[in-house]
């Protein structure tokens, strides 16, 4: 995640607060009922809105992480460390990773799926785990001989 030392600022949620603060607030205010290991959809309109806000904030923050890879590769290109093909491969990797992230967050449509994704994010946060969307996609860079 971008930070002050990188000169890029803190990723903020749609409410303007830093994403991690938004995630914590959403987790405190949006409890879910879990029965038998699955989410029971009992959300009120407010809970569904909170789930959508949580997923949207997560999506935006993880997109920012992916964009940082592209920005770093562009900086390396400008410094003459890599060629245009390396930048092209990085952009392709970004595109594939962003697609996977989008599918995780939004492909199930609205309604119960958003609450399930929000609950998954809650569980990941509680377990202290974080998905590295960049590494989930294998690189297609040709091996140098």
Residue pairs with C-beta under 8 A, 6 or more apart in sequence:
1 10
1 11
1 19
1 61
1 64
1 65
2 8
2 9
2 10
2 11
2 64
2 68
3 10
4 10
6 68
8 68
8 71
10 18
10 19
11 18
11 19
11 60
11 61
11 64
12 18
12 19
12 22
13 19
13 21
13 22
13 53
13 56
13 57
13 60
13 61
14 53
14 56
14 57
14 60
15 22
15 53
15 57
17 25
19 57
19 58
19 60
19 61
22 53
22 54
22 57
23 54
23 57
23 58
23 121
23 125
26 50
26 51
26 53
26 54
26 57
26 118
27 54
27 122
27 125
29 50
30 47
30 50
30 51
30 54
30 118
32 39
32 40
32 43
32 115
32 118
32 119
32 122
33 39
33 40
33 42
34 40
34 119
39 112
39 115
39 116
39 119
41 111
41 112
41 115
43 51
43 115
47 115
48 111
48 114
48 115
50 118
51 114
51 115
51 117
51 118
52 110
52 114
54 118
54 121
55 105
55 106
55 114
55 117
55 118
55 121
56 105
58 105
58 121
59 101
59 102
59 105
59 106
62 101
62 131
62 133
63 98
63 101
65 133
65 134
66 94
66 97
66 98
66 101
66 133
66 134
67 94
69 90
69 93
69 94
69 134
70 90
70 91
70 94
73 82
73 86
73 87
73 90
74 87
76 82
76 86
77 83
77 84
77 86
77 87
86 141
89 139
89 140
89 141
92 140
93 134
93 137
93 139
93 140
96 137
97 133
97 134
97 136
97 137
98 133
100 133
100 136
100 137
101 133
104 117
104 131
105 117
108 114
108 116
108 117
124 130
124 131
